[in-house]
Structure formats: C-alpha cells, structure tokens
Amino acid sequence: MSKPVVTRFAPSPTGFLHIGGARTALFNWAYAKNTGGKMLLRIEDTDRERSTDAAVAAILDGLSWLGLTWDGEPISQFARADRHAEIAHALLDKGMAYRCYCTPDELTEMREKARAEGRPPRYDGRWRDRDPSDAPSGVNPVIRIKAPESGEIVVHDHVQGEVVFKAENLDDFIILRSDGTPTYMHAVVVDDHDMGVTHIIRGDDHLTNAARQIVIYQAMGWDVPEMAHIPLIHGPDGAKLSKRHGALGVEAYRQMGYLPEALRNYLARLGWAHGDNEIFSTEQMVEWFSLKALNKGASRFDFAKLDSLNAHYIRAAEPVRLYEVMVDAASELGRNADYAGLLNNKDTAIAAIPELQPRAKTVLELIDLAQFIYASRPLAIEEKASELLTPESIAHLETLRGRFAALSEWSVAAIDADVRAYAESVGAKLGKIAQPLRAALTGRTISPGIFEVMVLIGKAESLARIADVTDKG
C-alpha cells in the first residue's frame, strides 16, 4: 500500500513571498489536495542574519490571502539544528562522513590550483581517508559527506525525466560547519525525511541540489522522495523574471487590486495545463491537477493575461464581497478619503457595484469608478470631462436641471425617458446630452450608466452637482 502523499513548501524568510514561491506553494497545495494528502510548511530560517520575523509574517499572510492552507504548525528549520547535527554524527559513525580540518587558506589554494589546471574548483578529498590522529590542534573541523567516487546518480523527475549526474563531478560537500551548524543541503534532507515528505515539488534551480541530497538519503539508507523540478517563471521577453516583469511579493498583487482566485488561476497556468482551459475554478484545478501535466518549458509572465483573468473574476464576484475587498484595499493603501467614503455609503456602494463590475480590471479601478458616489462638492472635473462642458452643453444642463426637479418619479426609466424627450426636442443625439451630464455628475468621461448614477446618488445630490456646473458656467 502506497504512503499518503505529503508535500511541503519551504520558503526562506529573507523577504516577501515572491510570485515564483507562490506558484511553487500552489502546486504543492494542489497536488496534496488532489491526492487527499497533506502540505506541510517549513520556514528555512537557518540564515540568521537575513531571516526576519517580518518576512515570516509576510509569507504566512501571503499564503493565507491566496487561500493556500497548510497542515499542522509551521516548522522552523533553525529550531531543528540539534537534529541535523545528530544525523551528521550518525553518518560519521557509519563511516559515510568524515571530519575535515582544512584551513580557509588551504581551500583557497586548492581552488586556485584547480582553476589553473582547468578543473572545476572542488574540494580534493584530502581528509577523506586520512588518519584522525593527524588532526591539527586548535582547528574546529567541518563534517563532509563521502560522495560516491564513481558511477552515476540519477534523479527520477516527474518534469525533467531521468537526469543523470556523474559521481566524479561531485565533491565531498560539507554537511556540518565548524561551528556545529548544518548546511542547507543537509538540513533539507533531514527535515524532509523526518516530516515524512513523499513528494518534493520545487523550482528547477534546485535540480543540481537534488543529486547531492540523494547522496545523503542513500548514505542514511532513507527512501528518496519523488521529485518534480518545475522551470522558473520568465518575463515576457524570455529573460529571468525581475521586478520590472512582475517578480513582486504577493502582497504587491493584492495592493494592485488583484483577487486571490484570479492570481491562483493565473499562476496555475504558468507551468501547468489541463487541455485548452484558461479559466477554471480552484476546485477544478484541484480535481484535474497531476504532476505529469506540469510543463517542461519555462512560462512567461504576462500582466495583460492576468488583467484579463482578474476582470473575469471581478465580474463573477458577489457585490458584497467586492465591497469588503474595496474597503480593505483603501485602508491598506492609505486612501483615507475612499475608505471613509465607502464606509459612509455602504448601501449605495454595494448597489452601484453591479454597474461597476463590467468596467473594471482591478479592485483599484473599482474604487476609482465608485468615487462618484461619495465625491465632495463641487466635484473636481477631469480635463477630458471639462472639455465637454461647453457653453452650449451647460445651457442644456440648466434646462435639464429644471426638468429633473419637476420629475415626480426618480427612476432610471423616468430619467431616461425625460432626457430622450429633451434630446429629440432640441434635435440632438442622446450622447450630446448624456456625456456633458456625465461630466457634471461624476467629473469623468467614464462611469456606470449615467441614469443609474443619478438614481444611486439621489435626486437632491444630482440637482446640486448640476447646479455647481451651471452656476459656475
């Protein structure tokens, strides 16, 4: 009977949860969910100088916002240093590792000699079989693994296929430093084994690490987890993803107005596919997900596609939920006027959202479009909108103000009929009348349907905004 699937996401807390890490977490999470297994979270915080509590908090917050829940408590790699040392000494006792007393100067000389002779600058194994009695006094040794000196190490990879490494190209790498702390290479293996990890899904920049880690697994007689090394994300130009391409923290995408479900959908398509499906729910992704469907080629990040997906999910979202997201975004970004306006006009904002949804690609655009609801009078008129407010159009607005004041019913249908009747009476197209009306009522050239706007803000506010323009004009 096969073991239950256990995946893990293992970020280093030296900064935010970047977009490549978020995709790795998504794939680990989706595979665990698909197989009824677990995804564990390990914080690889052995680099004490660069690891920060703030970065840990950012990683946990980013995963939570994306909806990528982990099983159990997050595990600190640094807190397991004693266990890592224990296994290093167990390898010593098994004769699979040894103490090396080389000084920094000797290692430098070794590397320079190798380069001069056209060889890779690797450790030459000089303490591998040396008598421990030769150990110099006053030197704290490192512990090195005894890597195989011949043969091949094969990584059986779900994405890359069988990747073969010649043993002769590996050196006896360090597993425990002279101060007793473990190296990354060693700590990862011990942690994955102890956590019962069955599948390692990570970026293909770790592929060469896999060969070295297999050396430790085999030296301890442990089962090697199944592996899937996914290509890194590239920018639209095919170059390595950088900040100018979108290599930002997950929190930056939230602040730019993307919904978590849109980002999940988009990241899933960066390196995984299910037929020609571009848009799918998270539930569908979990149902369809398999390691064999992971792409071997690098994916390219494309903001235009992300915007298109986000627009789809905004259109599909419930207005109440979008309102809450808008309030949170305004608060997080310090947009105090928008935050207060949304809070003070909750019912009107929620009622307006169905009119705004088809026009917005991001939550920030939703907020911008909603500003007509709570804008302070007199409205600031955008330049393009002010160009519509000619003497002729202001005259039309003055007449309309009187007609609107006389309307007994304040509804979209009643306002629509009145404006159409007026436009016909003066021989003007509807747009010639409605566009200046929009400029006066919203300060913009783009808004929800202008008659819907008038009903949302109410009769008194509509008349007052028109008066601000006509009296000024």
C-alpha positions in Angstrom: 0.0 0.0 0.0 1.4 3.4 -1.0 2.1 6.1 1.6 -0.3 9.0 1.8 1.1 12.0 -0.2 3.0 14.6 1.9 4.3 17.7 0.1 6.0 20.7 1.6 6.5 24.3 0.9 9.8 25.5 2.3 10.5 29.3 1.8 13.4 31.2 3.3 12.2 34.2 5.4 14.6 36.7 3.9 11.9 38.8 2.2 8.3 38.7 0.9 6.6 35.7 -0.6 7.6 36.3 -4.2 5.4 35.2 -7.2 7.6 32.2 -8.1 7.4 30.9 -4.5 3.6 31.4 -4.5 3.4 29.2 -7.6 5.5 26.5 -6.0 3.3 26.6 -2.9 0.2 26.4 -5.2 1.4 23.3 -7.0 2.4 21.6 -3.7 -1.0 22.5 -2.3 -3.0 21.4 -5.3 -1.2 18.0 -5.5 -1.7 17.4 -1.8 -5.4 18.3 -2.2 -5.8 16.2 -5.4 -4.4 13.1 -3.7 -6.1 13.5 -0.3 -2.7 14.2 1.2 -1.1 17.0 3.3 1.0 20.1 2.5 3.4 21.0 5.3 5.1 24.4 5.8 8.7 24.7 6.7 10.4 28.0 7.3 14.0 27.6 6.2 15.4 30.2 8.6 19.0 28.9 9.1 20.4 32.1 7.6 20.1 34.0 10.9 21.5 37.3 9.6 18.9 37.6 6.8 15.9 35.8 8.3 13.4 38.1 9.9 10.1 37.8 11.8 8.6 40.3 9.5 9.4 38.1 6.5 7.9 35.1 8.2 4.7 37.1 8.8 4.7 38.2 5.2 5.0 34.7 3.9 2.2 33.4 6.2 0.0 36.3 5.3 0.6 35.9 1.6 -0.2 32.2 1.7 -3.4 32.8 3.8 -4.5 35.5 1.4 -4.0 33.2 -1.6 -6.1 30.5 0.2 -3.2 28.1 0.4 -3.6 26.5 3.8 -1.0 24.2 5.2 -1.4 21.2 7.6 -0.1 21.5 11.2 2.1 24.2 12.6 4.9 25.8 10.5 8.2 24.2 11.2 11.3 26.2 11.9 14.4 24.7 10.3 16.7 26.6 12.7 14.9 25.1 15.7 16.0 21.6 14.4 19.7 22.3 14.4 20.4 19.6 17.1 18.6 17.0 15.0 20.7 18.0 11.9 23.9 17.6 13.9 22.7 14.3 15.3 22.4 12.9 11.8 25.7 14.3 10.7 27.4 12.4 13.6 25.4 9.3 12.7 26.9 9.5 9.3 30.3 9.8 10.9 29.6 6.6 12.9 28.5 4.8 9.8 31.7 5.7 8.0 29.7 7.7 5.4 31.2 11.1 6.5 34.4 12.4 7.9 36.0 15.3 9.7 37.9 17.8 7.5 40.5 20.1 9.1 41.4 22.2 6.0 42.0 25.9 6.8 40.5 28.7 4.7 43.9 29.3 3.1 44.2 25.6 2.1 40.8 25.7 0.5 41.7 28.9 -1.4 44.9 27.4 -2.6 43.0 24.2 -3.6 40.5 26.2 -5.7 43.2 28.3 -7.4 45.2 25.2 -8.3 42.2 23.6 -9.8 41.4 26.6 -11.9 45.0 26.9 -13.1 44.8 23.3 -14.3 41.4 23.8 -16.0 39.5 21.7 -13.4 36.3 22.7 -11.6 37.2 24.3 -8.2 36.2 21.4 -5.9 37.4 20.1 -2.6 40.0 17.4 -3.3 39.1 14.9 -0.6 42.4 15.2 1.2 40.9 14.3 4.6 38.6 11.6 3.3 40.8 8.7 4.3 43.4 10.4 6.5 44.1 9.1 10.0 42.2 11.3 12.5 45.4 11.3 14.6 46.8 13.7 12.0 44.3 16.3 13.1 45.9 19.6 13.9 45.3 21.1 17.3 43.1 24.2 17.8 41.2 23.7 14.5 37.4 23.0 14.6 36.7 20.6 11.8 33.7 20.5 9.4 32.0 17.3 8.6 31.9 16.2 5.0 29.8 13.5 3.3 31.6 10.8 1.5 30.2 11.2 -2.0 30.5 8.2 -4.4 33.7 8.4 -6.4 32.3 6.5 -9.5 29.1 5.6 -11.1 26.0 7.8 -11.6 23.4 9.5 -9.5 20.0 9.5 -11.2 17.2 12.0 -10.4 13.9 10.4 -11.4 12.0 13.6 -12.1 8.3 14.0 -12.9 9.0 17.0 -15.1 12.6 16.7 -16.2 12.6 12.9 -16.8 15.7 11.0 -15.8 18.5 13.4 -15.1 21.9 11.7 -14.7 24.8 13.2 -12.8 28.3 11.7 -12.9 29.5 10.9 -9.4 33.0 12.0 -10.4 31.7 15.5 -10.8 30.5 15.7 -7.2 32.8 16.6 -4.3 32.6 15.7 -0.6 30.5 18.6 0.3 30.1 19.9 3.9 27.1 18.8 5.9 28.1 20.4 9.3 30.1 23.5 9.6 32.9 24.0 12.0 30.6 25.9 14.4 28.3 22.9 14.5 25.5 24.4 12.3 24.2 22.4 9.4 24.4 23.4 5.8 21.3 23.9 3.8 21.9 20.8 1.7 22.0 18.6 4.8 19.2 20.3 6.8 16.7 19.9 3.9 17.2 16.2 3.7 16.9 15.6 7.4 13.8 17.7 7.6 12.1 16.2 4.6 12.8 12.7 6.0 11.6 13.5 9.5 8.5 15.3 8.1 7.6 12.2 6.0 7.7 14.2 2.8 6.9 11.9 -0.1 6.9 14.4 -3.0 9.2 17.4 -3.5 7.9 20.0 -5.9 10.2 23.0 -6.4 12.0 25.1 -8.9 14.4 23.6 -11.4 17.2 25.8 -9.9 17.3 23.0 -7.2 17.9 20.2 -9.7 21.7 20.0 -9.1 21.0 20.1 -5.4 18.8 17.0 -5.8 21.9 14.9 -6.8 23.8 15.9 -3.6 20.7 15.4 -1.5 20.3 11.9 -2.9 23.8 11.2 -1.7 22.7 11.9 1.9 19.5 9.9 1.6 21.4 6.9 0.3 24.1 7.2 2.9 21.4 7.1 5.6 19.5 4.3 3.9 16.4 6.5 3.6 13.8 6.5 0.9 14.3 9.3 -1.7 11.1 11.3 -2.1 9.6 11.6 -5.6 10.7 14.9 -7.2 9.3 17.4 -9.7 11.5 20.3 -10.6 9.5 23.0 -12.4 11.0 25.6 -14.7 11.3 29.1 -13.3 9.0 31.8 -14.5 10.4 34.2 -17.1 9.4 37.7 -18.1 7.5 38.4 -21.3 10.9 38.9 -23.1 12.1 35.5 -22.1 14.6 36.8 -19.6 14.7 35.7 -16.0 11.8 37.2 -14.1 12.7 40.5 -12.5 10.8 43.2 -10.6 10.1 45.1 -13.9 8.4 41.9 -15.2 6.3 41.2 -12.1 8.7 39.5 -9.6 7.0 41.1 -6.7 5.7 40.0 -3.4 2.2 38.5 -3.2 1.1 41.5 -1.1 2.0 43.8 -4.0 -0.5 42.0 -6.2 -3.1 42.4 -3.5 -2.3 46.1 -3.3 -2.5 46.4 -7.1 -6.1 45.2 -6.9 -5.9 41.5 -7.9 -8.3 39.0 -6.4 -6.7 35.8 -4.9 -8.8 33.5 -7.1 -7.6 35.3 -10.2 -4.0 35.0 -9.1 -4.4 31.3 -8.3 -5.9 30.7 -11.7 -3.1 32.6 -13.4 -0.3 31.0 -11.5 -1.7 27.6 -12.2 -1.4 28.3 -15.9 2.2 29.2 -15.5 3.7 25.8 -15.9 0.6 23.5 -15.7 -2.2 22.9 -18.1 -5.5 21.0 -18.5 -6.3 20.9 -22.2 -7.1 24.3 -23.5 -8.8 25.5 -20.3 -7.7 29.1 -19.5 -10.3 29.9 -16.8 -11.1 27.3 -14.1 -12.1 27.4 -10.5 -9.7 26.3 -7.8 -11.9 23.3 -7.2 -11.5 22.3 -10.9 -7.7 22.8 -10.6 -7.5 20.5 -7.6 -9.6 17.9 -9.4 -7.5 18.0 -12.6 -4.1 18.5 -11.1 -1.3 16.0 -11.8 2.4 16.1 -11.9 2.5 14.7 -15.4 0.7 17.8 -16.7 3.5 20.1 -15.4 5.3 21.8 -18.3 9.0 21.3 -19.0 9.4 24.6 -20.7 9.6 27.9 -19.0 6.5 30.1 -18.6 6.3 33.8 -19.4 4.6 36.2 -17.0 2.1 38.4 -18.8 0.3 41.2 -17.0 -2.2 41.6 -19.8 -3.4 38.0 -19.3 -3.5 38.5 -15.5 -5.6 41.6 -16.0 -8.0 39.8 -18.3 -8.4 36.9 -15.8 -8.9 39.4 -12.9 -11.6 41.2 -14.9 -13.4 37.9 -15.3 -13.3 37.2 -11.6 -14.4 40.7 -10.7 -17.4 40.3 -13.0 -18.2 37.0 -11.3 -17.8 38.1 -7.7 -20.7 38.9 -5.3 -21.1 42.7 -4.8 -20.9 42.4 -1.0 -17.7 40.6 -1.2 -16.2 43.1 -3.7 -17.3 46.0 -1.4 -15.4 44.4 1.5 -12.3 43.9 -0.7 -12.5 47.6 -1.8 -12.7 48.8 1.8 -9.7 46.6 2.8 -7.7 47.8 -0.2 -8.5 51.5 0.5 -7.4 51.0 4.2 -4.2 49.2 3.3 -3.2 51.7 0.7 -3.9 54.7 3.0 -6.6 56.0 0.6 -8.4 57.6 3.5 -11.0 59.6 1.5 -12.0 56.4 -0.3 -12.0 54.4 2.9 -14.3 56.9 4.6 -16.5 57.4 1.6 -17.0 53.6 1.1 -17.8 53.1 4.8 -20.2 56.0 5.0 -22.0 55.0 1.8 -22.1 51.2 2.2 -25.6 50.5 0.8 -25.1 52.9 -2.1 -21.7 51.4 -2.9 -23.0 47.9 -2.9 -25.9 48.8 -5.1 -23.5 50.5 -7.5 -21.1 47.6 -7.8 -23.1 45.6 -10.4 -22.8 48.7 -12.6 -19.0 49.0 -12.0 -18.1 45.3 -12.4 -18.1 45.2 -16.2 -15.8 48.3 -16.4 -13.0 47.2 -14.0 -10.0 45.0 -14.4 -8.8 45.5 -10.8 -10.2 46.4 -7.4 -8.4 49.7 -7.6 -10.3 50.5 -10.7 -13.5 49.6 -8.9 -12.6 52.1 -6.2 -11.9 54.8 -8.7 -15.1 54.1 -10.5 -17.1 54.3 -7.2 -15.8 57.7 -6.3 -18.7 59.4 -7.9 -20.9 58.1 -5.0 -19.1 60.0 -2.3 -17.2 62.7 -4.1 -17.2 66.1 -2.3 -18.9 69.0 -4.0 -18.0 70.8 -6.1 -16.5 67.9 -8.0 -13.1 68.0 -9.4 -13.6 67.8 -13.1 -11.0 65.8 -15.1 -9.6 67.6 -18.1 -11.3 65.5 -20.8 -14.6 65.8 -19.0 -14.3 69.6 -18.7 -13.9 69.8 -22.5 -17.4 68.5 -22.7 -18.8 71.4 -20.7 -19.1 74.0 -23.4 -21.4 77.0 -23.2 -23.9 75.1 -25.3 -23.9 71.9 -23.2 -24.1 74.0 -20.0 -27.2 75.6 -21.4 -28.7 72.1 -21.9 -27.8 71.1 -18.3 -29.5 74.2 -17.0 -32.7 73.3 -18.8 -32.4 69.6 -17.7 -32.0 70.7 -14.1 -35.4 72.3 -14.2 -36.9 69.3 -15.9 -35.4 66.9 -13.4 -36.7 69.0 -10.5 -40.2 68.6 -11.9 -40.0 64.8 -12.2 -42.4 63.1 -9.9 -40.7 59.7 -10.2 -36.9 59.4 -9.7 -36.1 56.2 -11.5 -33.8 55.1 -14.3 -36.8 54.7 -16.7 -38.2 58.1 -15.8 -34.9 60.0 -16.2 -34.1 58.1 -19.4 -37.4 59.0 -21.0 -37.1 62.6 -19.9 -33.6 63.0 -21.4 -34.5 61.3 -24.6 -37.5 63.5 -25.0 -35.4 66.6 -24.4 -32.7 65.5 -26.9 -35.4 64.9 -29.5 -37.0 68.3 -28.9 -33.7 70.1 -29.5 -32.7 67.9 -32.4 -29.6 66.5 -30.6 -28.3 62.9 -30.4 -28.6 61.4 -26.9 -24.8 61.3 -26.4 -24.6 65.0 -27.0 -26.8 65.5 -23.9 -25.7 62.5 -21.8 -22.0 63.0 -22.0 -22.0 66.5 -20.5 -24.4 65.2 -17.9 -21.9 62.5 -17.0 -19.1 65.1 -16.8 -21.2 67.2 -14.4 -22.4 64.4 -12.2 -19.1 62.3 -12.0 -16.3 64.7 -13.1 -15.3 62.0 -15.6 -15.9 60.7 -19.1 -16.4 57.1 -18.0 -18.8 55.9 -15.4 -21.7 53.5 -14.9 -24.8 54.3 -16.9 -25.5 58.0 -16.1 -29.2 57.5 -15.3 -28.2 54.7 -12.9 -25.7 57.1 -11.3 -28.4 59.7 -10.8 -30.6 57.2 -9.0 -27.8 55.9 -6.9 -26.7 59.4 -5.6 -30.3 60.6 -5.3 -32.3 63.5 -6.7 -31.1 66.2 -4.4 -27.4 65.4 -4.9 -27.9 65.1 -8.7 -29.5 68.5 -8.9 -26.8 70.1 -6.7 -24.0 68.7 -8.8 -25.6 70.0 -11.9 -26.1 73.4 -10.3 -22.4 73.5 -9.3 -21.5 73.4 -13.0 -24.3 75.6 -14.4 -24.0 78.3 -11.8 -20.2 78.4 -12.3 -20.7 78.4 -16.1 
